[in-house]
Amino acid sequence: MIYVVATLTVKPEMRAELIEGAKACIAATRQEPGNIAYDMHESVTDPAKMVFVEQWENVEALGPHRQTDHMKAFGRIAAKCLAAPPKIEIITPATVDAR
């Protein structure tokens, strides 16, 4: 299992447009093979920060996800709404020995 954490810095005047544009992408992504969860969050300390937290069965599911029409459409919306390049991290659960 993997997680993707994508942090977006949004132009304040474009925040509502980004959120509206994300709705269709979120709904469609949740239907994709290999997707477990796909949620958008907003920072409580910085209204310009939006964070997507995604959970996938494996890294192989990300390739097809990036090529979907809904991701391409959201990418066009995000391109005009972002104040900085997105920060995207792919992470996996850590193995921790709790002894």
C-alpha distance (Angstrom), angle and dihedral (degrees) to the residues before:
residue distance angle dihedral
M1 . . .
I2 3.78 . .
Y3 3.78 136.7 .
V4 3.77 129.0 -148.6
V5 3.80 118.8 -154.3
A6 3.80 112.7 -168.5
T7 3.80 117.3 -176.3
L8 3.79 116.2 -163.3
T9 3.80 126.4 -167.6
V10 3.78 106.8 -150.9
K11 3.79 129.4 -159.5
P12 3.83 103.7 -112.0
E13 3.80 93.2 -126.5
M14 3.84 91.0 51.2
R15 3.81 98.4 47.8
A16 3.82 96.1 101.2
E17 3.82 91.4 47.7
L18 3.81 92.0 51.6
I19 3.81 92.0 49.0
E20 3.80 92.2 48.3
G21 3.80 91.3 47.2
A22 3.79 91.7 50.0
K23 3.81 94.2 58.6
A24 3.81 97.1 76.3
C25 3.80 91.9 41.5
I26 3.80 92.1 51.8
A27 3.81 93.2 48.4
A28 3.82 93.1 48.1
T29 3.81 94.6 44.0
R30 3.79 91.4 53.7
Q31 3.83 87.2 61.7
E32 3.81 95.0 52.8
P33 3.80 121.3 111.4
G34 3.79 110.0 -99.7
N35 3.81 95.9 20.9
I36 3.79 115.5 126.1
A37 3.82 99.8 169.6
Y38 3.79 137.6 -5.3
D39 3.80 118.9 -178.0
M40 3.78 138.3 162.5
H41 3.79 120.0 -141.6
E42 3.79 133.3 -175.5
S43 3.78 126.5 -140.2
V44 3.80 115.6 -109.6
T45 3.80 90.3 -150.9
D46 3.82 102.3 40.1
P47 3.82 119.5 35.9
A48 3.82 89.8 -163.7
K49 3.83 92.0 64.5
M50 3.80 120.1 87.2
V51 3.80 118.7 176.8
F52 3.78 126.7 -160.7
V53 3.80 115.1 -157.8
E54 3.79 113.6 -166.2
Q55 3.78 130.5 -177.1
W56 3.81 119.9 -159.8
E57 3.78 134.7 179.1
N58 3.81 90.6 -125.8
V59 3.80 143.8 -18.3
E60 3.80 91.3 -98.3
A61 3.82 89.8 70.5
L62 3.81 90.6 63.8
G63 3.81 95.8 68.2
P64 3.80 95.4 62.9
H65 3.84 90.4 39.1
R66 3.79 92.1 59.5
Q67 3.81 90.9 52.8
T68 3.81 98.3 51.3
D69 3.79 120.6 116.6
H70 3.81 91.4 -122.2
M71 3.82 92.2 55.1
K72 3.79 91.3 47.7
A73 3.82 90.5 49.6
F74 3.79 92.0 48.6
G75 3.81 89.9 46.8
R76 3.81 89.8 58.6
I77 3.80 90.7 50.9
A78 3.80 93.4 45.2
A79 3.81 92.1 49.1
K80 3.79 91.3 65.4
C81 3.82 94.9 38.6
L82 3.81 101.7 49.8
A83 3.79 124.1 95.5
A84 3.84 92.4 -166.1
P85 3.80 138.4 13.0
P86 3.81 112.7 -77.5
K87 3.79 119.5 -102.8
I88 3.79 109.2 -133.6
E89 3.79 124.2 -173.1
I90 3.79 127.3 -177.9
I91 3.78 110.8 -155.4
T92 3.79 139.0 174.0
P93 3.80 130.2 -153.3
A94 3.78 111.7 -86.9
T95 3.77 120.6 -121.1
V96 3.76 105.6 -125.0
D97 3.79 125.0 -177.6
A98 3.80 103.4 -145.3
R99 3.80 95.2 -164.6
